[in-house]
Amino acid sequence: MKKRFYITTPIYYPSAKLHIGHAYCTTLTDVFARYKRLRGYECYFLTGADEHGMKIEKNAAAAGKTPQQFVDEIVEGFYKLWDLLHISNDDFIRTTQERHTKVVQDIFSKMLANDDIYLGKYEGWYCTPCESFWTDTQVGPDHICPDCGRPVQKATEEAYFFRTNKYVDKLLKFYDENPKFLVPESRKNEMINTFIKPGLEDLCVSRTSFSWGIPVRENPKHVVYVWLDALTNYITALGYGSDNPELFNKFWQDPECETIHILGADITRFHAIYWPMFLEALGIRKPDREFIHGLLMMRDSKMSKSKGNVVDPYPLVERYGVDAVRYYLAREVVFGNDGSFSPEQFVERINADLANSFGNLLNRTIGMMNKYFDGNIPEYKGQVTEFDGALESFIKTSISQYENALDDLRITEAITFVNEIVNRTNKYIDETTPWVLAKDESKKEELASVMNHLANAIFIAATLYKPVLVVAGEKALDQLNVPTELRSYENIYNFGCVGGVKVNKAEQLFPRLDAKVEIEFIQSLMNENK
Ligand code: ME8
């Protein structure tokens, strides 16, 4: 296991407001970062905004604003959304910042000097919404963008090109030597079969048909193509090529740091093919892992800003709270697979998993502590009832399953292991029947042990939920009155550490949602954007 982690999301385009798909990626990245920190690792988490390009120039003009004014306003919304979702990023990079633009110019110059980049002529197809160039073969007879399915336009202009072919063999060797680089692994074959085998063309890395970009220093009528500009954010944010490369050395170059990019399947090609090539050309280390998540669909079609079929996360968080939204995102669509946003499933998850299972377990437990022990959590006395050992060993196994899953970024699966702890603990109440034990004075010790086991099981589940339930995890521990000094991750291995304190007042963690009303509310949000 590496000592520290560098974890990134894509830097999103501030061409329009962010939607639930962006929130999905950033929230799940945040869950991973919080988990690593909870386990005591240093973790540097970067997100940001990709502010250049033709689309932004066009949208700004349509809004009667300068591109900078336009992106400034939209990026304000990014900050607000990430605050609302309690995203714990350490930095936020904007590609219009000088710390980025200057280094991109230096990188371009270096590549030019090394003959990795040359001046040529671009003739091809361009998809404006995706900011992507395509070849004749890729757009097919209908001239459709292979990524988004929209029509592309013919484009011819003088342009700089990156010599992709110089690096193809090295890339394939890198894939072979690093089988864990692309997750899920199937993405590697997709890259090889769809893009590399048919013959990779040199990549166009500059444009002259618009000006909202970083000028090429040697030839300022060209601006750097958005993907060369955008991908390098992952290193410019760390101070690569600056006077202060301390973070870069610590979180990128040091082999003791694991670098992980998280991104959606729509931009795999850029990250899996060109980014390692750029890094090879610059002579620096490649990331350890790229985790490709699936895309959320809306009524069978990919949600996207330019199509306008999106769900705005703001009203969802405002109405249901940060934890409900984070939980739904992390639990519903298996990280790595495609999935759909569904109002019915949203309500069902919150009601079934959070209100009924977890919330109710806490509520019942505190109720019983009050009723049978005057609010005190009895001390741990080992395995007293015939059911105690089985509960403890179930929890122990679940903890290691949770850890294995999270270390592999199988976030959705990891949460199911916590849910299983909660369900198993609810079952333990049915097995031990505390209300029967309470009627028999000779069973007092057994009853005390049941109460202690419940408190400890909730302590463990709440701790494991913390990377997702950023508010309710602590609230549950507050209600159990777990002393602050006990609230460390290590203590989950120390079953029985909670006990001998008096619980606080029970409060509902997650109110049960009225399915009919709430489904209608969420549907109205979806219709607003239709
Ligand atoms: O591509 N479901 O920015 P972008 C799930 N600026 N995730 C989604 C999604 C959906 N329907 N739609 C978007 C760019 N995403 C470039 C990135 S990085 C160097 C430059 C998420 O605003 C997903 O992570 O189009 C996807 O890869 C990313 O947003 C694309 O965001």
Boltz pocket constraint, residues with backbone or C-beta under 6 A from the ligand:
constraints:
  - pocket:
      binder: B
      contacts: [[A, 9], [A, 10], [A, 11], [A, 12], [A, 13], [A, 14], [A, 20], [A, 21], [A, 22], [A, 24], [A, 25], [A, 50], [A, 227], [A, 230], [A, 231], [A, 232], [A, 233], [A, 262], [A, 263], [A, 264], [A, 265], [A, 266], [A, 267], [A, 294], [A, 295], [A, 296], [A, 297], [A, 302], [A, 303], [A, 304]]
      max_distance: 6.0
